[in-house]
Amino acid sequence: MLLDIRTSPEDKASSLAVNAKPVGEDGKASVVVEDDKMEGAPAFLTLIDAAGRVVLRAPVIIGGVGHV
C-alpha cells in the first residue's frame, strides 16, 4: 500500500506529495508537501493498493491538526 495526499483522490496527477510513500509494516507512513502555499488547503489522504486502486480516502487540511 502507498500513502499519497491529493486534491482529488482518484486523480494521480493531483498529488501534492513530493512522493507517495509505502505504508510500513507497523501501519505508519508520512508524506511531505513542499509547497508552503498549500498550508490550510483541503486535500485527501489517499491509500493506494498494489494495483493502483484507491482503497481509502480521508479529508484533511494541510498543516492542520496532526500536521498533515
N, C-alpha and C positions, 0 to 999 in steps of 0.2 A: 504494500500500500504506500501511496505517496500523499503528502500533505501539500496543498497549494493554497494561495489566497487570491481570489478572483473577484472581479466586479460582476461577472456573470458566470455562475457555477458550471454551466455546460460548455462555455467558450474558453478553450485553452489559451487563445490569444489575449484574453482579458486578464491574464495572470499579472499580479502586481509584485510577486516574489522574485528575488534575484534568481532562484532556482526552486523548483518543487523538491521537497526533501522526503526521504524514506522514513516511515514510522518505525521506530526501534522495537525490539522485542519486548521492551518494557511499556510499549504503547505511547511513547513520547516522541515528539518531533517539534521542530521550530523552523520558521521561515523568516526571512528578512525582507522588508520593504524599504528600499533605499531612498525613494522619492519622498522627501520631507513634506512636500505639498499635499501628500495623501493623508497626513495625520488628521484624524477626525472624520475621514470619509467612510461611508458604509462599504462593506465588502462581504465576502463569504469565505469562511474556512471550508476548503473542499477536499474531501478524501477520495482518492482515485485508486481503483483496483488495477491489477496487472494487465487487464485488457483495455485499460484507458477509460473505463466507465466511472462516472461519478456515483459513489455509493453513499455519500453523506455530504450534506451542506449545512452550515450553521452561520447565521448572520452575525457579523461583528462590526465594531467600529475600530478602525486602525488607530493604534495608540491609546485605545480606551482601557477600561478596567482590565487588569491582567496583562497589559502591554501587548496586545495582539498586534 
